[in-house]
Amino acid sequence: MKAYVRFVDRANRTIGRVIMYGIFLMMAILLYSSVSKTFFVPSLWTLEMAQFAMVAYYILGGPYAMQMGANVRMDLLYGEWTDRRKSQVDVLTVLFLIVYLAFLLWGGWDSLMYSFQYGGERSSSAWRPYIWPIKTIMVVGILLMLLQSISELFKDILRLRGHDMGPKDDEPVHMAPEDLEGGHRG
């Protein structure tokens, strides 16, 4: 389990740190859109491309946000619980997330295959871009989120078994790979 956690966390951390600069891509596209509408001929592609960039930013950055504990949580009860109690509850609730993501991945895969089967599905906008690139990004993002959810499940199971996986609280913890190899608390 620790090897899986190390691999998935490292991959999603790397992808997340690269994708976080996607905000600048979105800003550049929207800036170009504003400038071209003001001084030149308006571009057909800018709005839809900005939407595609936002989808990529959001869906590929989600697993990293989950890993860093940046997701929204109802703290009415959760904030007062011990790390052990949080892990017990999270083991149960993450199972629902895993099932949801599995169905989402299945539907996303079917939709992606549909795009390929019919000669390349295209958007109905005036620009008419192919849809398969963004659907591919969505499928990859859902898969990464599923893998990260399983990693979070494994971390909670390891915590419950007494392994030191770092604190489980609202503050994100940046764990080095060597920390995951380490100690067993008895």
C-alpha positions in Angstrom: 0.0 0.0 0.0 2.8 2.4 0.8 4.4 1.9 -2.6 1.1 2.6 -4.3 0.7 5.8 -2.2 4.2 6.9 -3.0 3.8 6.4 -6.7 0.3 7.9 -7.1 1.0 10.9 -4.7 4.3 11.7 -6.6 2.6 11.5 -10.0 -0.4 13.6 -9.0 1.9 16.1 -7.2 4.0 16.5 -10.4 1.0 16.8 -12.6 -0.8 19.2 -10.2 2.3 21.5 -10.0 2.5 21.7 -13.8 -1.2 22.2 -14.3 -1.4 25.0 -11.7 0.3 27.2 -14.3 -2.7 26.6 -16.6 -4.2 29.7 -15.1 -1.8 31.8 -17.1 -2.8 30.0 -20.3 -6.4 30.8 -19.6 -5.5 34.4 -18.8 -3.5 34.7 -22.1 -6.4 33.3 -24.1 -8.9 35.7 -22.5 -6.5 38.6 -22.9 -6.0 37.8 -26.6 -9.8 37.6 -26.9 -10.3 41.0 -25.4 -7.5 42.6 -27.5 -8.7 41.0 -30.7 -12.3 42.1 -30.1 -11.2 45.6 -29.4 -8.6 46.2 -32.1 -9.0 43.4 -34.7 -11.6 40.9 -35.9 -13.1 38.9 -33.0 -11.8 35.3 -32.9 -14.2 32.5 -33.0 -12.0 30.1 -31.0 -11.1 32.1 -27.9 -14.1 31.5 -25.7 -14.3 27.8 -26.3 -10.6 27.4 -25.9 -10.7 29.2 -22.6 -13.4 26.8 -21.5 -11.3 23.8 -22.6 -8.3 25.2 -20.7 -10.5 25.7 -17.6 -11.7 22.1 -17.8 -8.2 20.8 -18.0 -7.0 23.1 -15.1 -9.9 22.0 -12.9 -10.0 18.3 -13.7 -6.3 17.6 -13.8 -5.6 19.7 -10.7 -8.3 18.0 -8.6 -6.3 15.0 -7.5 -3.5 17.3 -6.3 -6.0 19.4 -4.4 -7.3 16.3 -2.8 -3.8 15.2 -1.9 -3.1 18.6 -0.3 -6.3 18.6 1.7 -7.6 21.6 -0.2 -11.0 20.1 -0.8 -14.1 21.5 0.9 -15.3 19.5 4.0 -18.2 19.9 6.4 -16.3 20.7 9.6 -19.3 20.8 11.9 -18.2 17.5 13.5 -15.1 16.5 11.6 -12.9 19.3 12.8 -13.2 18.2 16.4 -12.4 14.5 15.8 -9.1 12.8 16.5 -7.0 11.7 13.5 -8.1 8.1 14.2 -11.8 9.0 14.1 -11.3 11.0 11.0 -9.6 8.1 9.3 -12.4 5.7 10.4 -15.0 8.0 8.9 -12.9 8.7 5.7 -12.4 5.0 5.1 -16.2 4.7 4.7 -16.9 7.9 2.9 -14.1 7.5 0.3 -15.6 4.2 -0.8 -18.6 6.2 -2.0 -16.3 8.6 -3.9 -14.5 5.6 -5.5 -17.8 4.1 -6.7 -18.9 7.4 -8.0 -15.6 8.0 -9.8 -15.7 4.5 -11.3 -19.1 5.2 -12.8 -18.0 8.6 -14.0 -14.9 7.0 -15.6 -17.0 4.4 -17.3 -19.4 7.0 -18.7 -16.5 9.2 -19.8 -14.8 6.3 -21.5 -18.0 5.5 -23.4 -18.3 9.2 -24.4 -14.7 9.3 -25.6 -15.2 6.2 -27.7 -18.3 7.6 -29.2 -16.3 10.7 -30.3 -13.8 8.4 -32.1 -16.3 6.0 -33.6 -18.2 8.7 -35.5 -15.2 10.2 -37.4 -14.5 12.8 -34.7 -17.3 14.4 -32.9 -17.3 18.2 -33.3 -18.6 21.0 -31.2 -21.8 22.8 -32.5 -20.2 26.2 -32.2 -19.0 28.4 -35.1 -15.4 27.3 -34.5 -16.4 23.5 -34.6 -13.3 22.0 -32.8 -13.0 18.3 -32.3 -14.3 17.2 -28.9 -12.1 14.2 -28.4 -9.1 16.1 -26.9 -11.1 17.6 -24.1 -12.9 14.3 -23.5 -9.5 12.6 -23.3 -8.3 15.1 -20.7 -11.5 14.5 -18.7 -11.0 10.7 -18.8 -7.4 11.1 -17.7 -8.4 13.5 -14.9 -11.1 11.2 -13.6 -8.7 8.3 -13.7 -6.1 10.3 -11.7 -8.8 11.3 -9.2 -9.8 7.7 -8.8 -6.2 6.7 -8.2 -5.8 9.5 -5.7 -9.0 8.4 -3.9 -7.6 4.9 -3.6 -4.3 6.4 -2.3 -6.3 8.4 0.4 -8.1 5.2 1.3 -4.8 3.4 1.7 -3.4 6.2 3.8 -6.4 6.0 6.2 -6.1 2.2 6.4 -2.4 2.6 7.2 -3.2 5.2 9.9 -5.7 2.9 11.5 -3.0 0.1 11.5 -0.7 2.5 13.4 1.6 3.7 10.6 2.7 7.3 10.7 1.2 8.8 7.6 1.3 12.4 8.9 -1.4 14.3 10.6 -5.0 14.2 9.2 -6.2 17.7 9.6 -7.2 20.8 7.6 -3.6 21.9 7.1 -2.0 20.2 4.0 1.1 18.3 4.8 3.9 17.9 2.2 5.3 14.4 2.8 8.6 13.4 1.3 8.7 9.9 -0.3 11.1 8.8 2.5 8.4 9.7 5.1 6.1 7.1 3.6 8.7 4.3 4.0 9.2 5.0 7.7 8.0 4.2 11.0 5.3 2.1 12.4 3.8 3.5 15.6 2.7 0.9 18.0 
